């Protein structure tokens, strides 16, 4: 028993999930999830340890693109038909 769920309830749930999604789709979901976890772990391991924000070089400062100001739309002119 796992958290109040018996083994028979888990088997019934597994059969229902397999009927709804199909084995091929479940296999694809499992492989996608596994590759995502592997990529996440690799990204965590490859992250540089000394990423101090105060040690940003000038090249890194200038490589970031500045935010562009949004252009304001011209105000519409009132029409004489309302008068």
C-alpha positions in Angstrom: 0.0 0.0 0.0 1.4 3.4 -1.1 -0.2 6.4 0.5 -3.6 4.6 0.9 -3.6 3.2 -2.7 -3.6 -0.6 -2.9 -1.8 -2.6 -5.6 -5.0 -3.6 -7.3 -6.1 0.1 -7.6 -2.7 0.9 -9.2 -3.1 -1.9 -11.7 -6.6 -0.8 -12.6 -5.4 2.8 -13.0 -2.5 1.6 -15.2 -4.9 -0.4 -17.5 -7.2 2.7 -17.9 -4.2 4.9 -18.7 -3.0 2.5 -21.3 -6.4 2.2 -22.9 -6.8 6.0 -23.1 -3.3 7.0 -24.3 -2.1 3.8 -25.9 1.3 2.1 -25.4 3.1 4.0 -28.2 2.2 7.4 -26.9 3.1 6.4 -23.4 6.5 5.2 -24.6 7.1 8.5 -26.4 6.1 10.5 -23.3 8.5 8.4 -21.2 11.4 8.8 -23.5 10.8 12.6 -23.9 10.6 12.9 -20.1 13.8 10.9 -19.7 15.8 13.0 -22.2 14.5 16.2 -20.6 15.8 15.0 -17.2 19.1 14.0 -18.7 19.5 17.4 -20.3 18.6 19.2 -17.1 21.2 17.2 -15.1 23.8 17.9 -17.8 23.0 21.6 -17.7 23.3 21.7 -14.0 26.7 20.0 -14.1 28.0 22.3 -16.9 27.1 25.5 -15.2 30.1 27.6 -14.2 30.6 27.8 -10.5 31.9 31.4 -10.4 29.0 33.2 -12.0 29.3 36.3 -9.8 27.2 39.1 -11.2 29.8 41.7 -10.1 32.5 40.1 -12.4 30.7 40.9 -15.6 33.2 42.0 -18.3 32.7 45.0 -20.6 32.2 42.7 -23.6 29.3 41.0 -21.8 27.8 44.4 -20.9 28.0 45.7 -24.5 26.7 42.4 -26.1 23.3 42.8 -24.5 20.9 44.6 -26.7 19.3 47.6 -25.2 15.5 47.6 -24.8 13.7 49.5 -27.6 11.2 52.1 -26.7 7.7 51.3 -27.9 6.5 53.7 -30.6 3.4 55.6 -29.6 0.5 55.4 -32.1 -0.5 58.8 -33.4 -3.7 60.2 -31.8 -6.7 60.0 -34.1 -8.1 63.3 -35.2 -11.7 64.0 -34.2 -14.1 64.0 -37.1 -16.6 66.7 -37.9 -19.5 64.3 -38.4 -20.0 64.1 -34.6 -20.9 67.8 -34.4 
